[in-house]
Amino acid sequence: MPSFEKAIEAFIRALRPQAPFAAAFMRNSIGYDVNGEHFPAVAVTEDQVEDRLKQLGCHVKVSVIPSVVPLREGYDGMILARGQTGELRP
């Protein structure tokens, strides 16, 4: 899952030390189609999001917002990560 890990790291590195943040992820998404064009995605879980942010020194709370009516196959809802970056940037 290198692309997911790199993306999270780039996001955190763009913030100042101790900056508050919020980020949303599509839980277990396999991608989606719009007008016949496929947009790929990396299927992630709330544990993967939380683990990666903690590895980068963030103080984070992760919650899942389930999809009451499935939007499409392969979509389980949203993951919301909110917290604060650590003292030092990774």
SEMIFI-998978 format. One record per residue: x, y, z of N, C-alpha, C in turn; residue in one letter. Coordinates in pm, whole numbers, padded with zeros to 5 digits, always signed. Example, Ala and Ser with C-alpha at 12.3 -4.5 7.8 and 13.67 -1.06 7.14 Angstrom:
+01319-00569+00780+01230-00450+00780+01320-00330+00780A/+01285-00225+00708+01367-00106+00714+01290+00003+00787S/
REM end
This chain:
+00081-00119+00000+00000+00000+00000+00087+00127+00000M/+00192+00127-00072+00282+00243-00072+00215+00374-00115P/+00124+00374-00211+00064+00500-00256-00019+00564-00145S/-00093+00484-00069-00172+00535+00042-00079+00593+00149F/+00025+00520+00184+00118+00567+00287+00188+00696+00245E/+00227+00703+00118+00293+00824+00068+00198+00943+00067K/+00074+00920+00031-00024+01029+00026-00051+01085+00165A/-00066+00997+00263-00089+01042+00401+00032+01120+00450I/+00151+01069+00424+00272+01138+00468+00283+01276+00403E/+00254+01286+00275+00261+01416+00206+00161+01515+00268A/+00043+01466+00301-00058+01551+00364-00007+01604+00499F/+00045+01515+00582+00092+01555+00715+00214+01648+00704I/+00303+01620+00611+00422+01706+00593+00384+01847+00548R/+00267+01862+00486+00224+01994+00440+00173+02081+00555A/+00153+02019+00671+00101+02091+00787+00213+02132+00882L/+00187+02232+00960+00283+02276+01062+00276+02183+01183R/+00383+02178+01263+00377+02100+01386+00260+02145+01473P/+00191+02050+01531+00075+02068+01619-00045+02130+01548Q/-00050+02121+01416-00164+02174+01341-00284+02080+01352A/-00402+02134+01367-00522+02049+01365-00550+02007+01220P/-00613+01893+01203-00649+01848+01069-00773+01761+01073F/-00834+01748+00957-00944+01654+00935-00925+01599+00795A/-00947+01470+00780-00933+01406+00650-01039+01297+00638A/-01093+01281+00518-01195+01179+00495-01146+01081+00389A/-01183+00956+00407-01144+00848+00317-01266+00763+00287F/-01272+00709+00167-01380+00617+00131-01339+00478+00179M/-01418+00422+00268-01385+00294+00332-01401+00179+00233R/-01293+00103+00214-01291-00016+00128-01334+00010-00016N/-01313+00131-00064-01354+00164-00201-01262+00095-00302S/-01323+00046-00408-01245-00016-00516-01239+00076-00637I/-01290+00198-00622-01293+00293-00732-01436+00315-00778G/-01451+00400-00877-01585+00431-00926-01578+00475-01071Y/-01692+00471-01137-01703+00509-01278-01789+00633-01292D/-01746+00724-01379-01823+00843-01411-01823+00856-01563V/-01941+00853-01620-01956+00864-01766-01863+00769-01841N/-01853+00646-01792-01772+00545-01858-01623+00550-01829G/-01579+00646-01749-01437+00655-01712-01418+00603-01571E/-01320+00514-01554-01295+00454-01423-01193+00537-01344H/-01227+00565-01221-01138+00634-01129-01098+00534-01020F/-00974+00487-01021-00932+00385-00925-00920+00443-00785P/-00920+00354-00689-00904+00392-00549-00824+00283-00478A/-00771+00318-00363-00703+00221-00278-00798+00189-00164V/-00835+00064-00151-00928+00024-00045-00856+00028+00089A/-00903+00115+00178-00842+00127+00311-00948+00109+00418V/-00901+00071+00536-00988+00055+00651-00953+00161+00755T/-01039+00175+00852-01014+00272+00959-00888+00238+01038E/-00858+00109+01054-00736+00071+01125-00611+00114+01049D/-00614+00101+00917-00498+00142+00836-00478+00293+00843Q/-00587+00368+00838-00578+00514+00847-00519+00555+00982V/-00576+00499+01089-00529+00533+01224-00383+00493+01244E/-00348+00372+01204-00210+00325+01221-00110+00415+01149D/-00141+00452+01025-00047+00534+00948-00031+00673+01010R/-00141+00733+01052-00130+00865+01113-00053+00860+01245L/-00074+00756+01322+00002+00742+01447+00149+00717+01420K/+00182+00642+01315+00322+00621+01277+00390+00754+01247Q/+00313+00849+01197+00367+00980+01163+00364+01077+01282L/+00331+01026+01400+00336+01107+01521+00212+01189+01549G/+00102+01160+01481-00020+01237+01500-00100+01186+01619C/-00171+01277+01681-00273+01244+01780-00403+01244+01701H/-00469+01130+01694-00580+01118+01600-00697+01039+01658V/-00817+01077+01617-00938+01001+01647-01001+00966+01513K/-01030+00840+01494-01085+00793+01368-01224+00736+01392V/-01319+00776+01309-01454+00720+01318-01504+00681+01180S/-01601+00593+01179-01661+00546+01055-01802+00602+01045V/-01833+00655+00929-01968+00701+00900-02025+00602+00798I/-02108+00509+00845-02157+00405+00755-02253+00461+00650P/-02257+00394+00538-02351+00431+00433-02483+00360+00461S/-02587+00436+00489-02717+00377+00520-02775+00309+00396V/-02772+00379+00286-02814+00322+00158-02688+00308+00074V/-02649+00187+00038-02525+00171-00039-02525+00256-00165P/-02420+00335-00182-02408+00419-00301-02373+00336-00423L/-02290+00235-00400-02248+00146-00508-02177+00026-00448R/-02155-00074-00529-02085-00194-00484-01941-00158-00446E/-01894-00216-00338-01757-00193-00296-01737-00067-00213G/-01846-00008-00167-01836+00114-00086-01903+00087+00047Y/-01828+00106+00157-01880+00076+00290-01913+00200+00372D/-01880+00317+00324-01902+00440+00400-01776+00524+00403G/-01774+00621+00491-01661+00713+00501-01585+00691+00631M/-01456+00717+00623-01369+00717+00740-01332+00863+00765I/-01354+00910+00885-01319+01046+00921-01206+01041+01023L/-01095+01104+00988-00980+01113+01078-00964+01260+01116A/-00964+01287+01246-00943+01423+01291-00844+01421+01406R/-00760+01521+01408-00659+01523+01512-00564+01638+01500G/-00442+01611+01544-00338+01713+01547-00205+01647+01513Q/-00126+01719+01433+00006+01666+01401+00092+01669+01527T/+00200+01594+01525+00290+01589+01639+00375+01713+01651G/+00460+01713+01749+00550+01825+01777+00645+01848+01660E/+00700+01738+01609+00796+01747+01499+00737+01685+01375L/+00765+01744+01261+00718+01683+01136+00805+01562+01107R/+00742+01458+01050+00818+01336+01019+00921+01360+00910P/
REM end
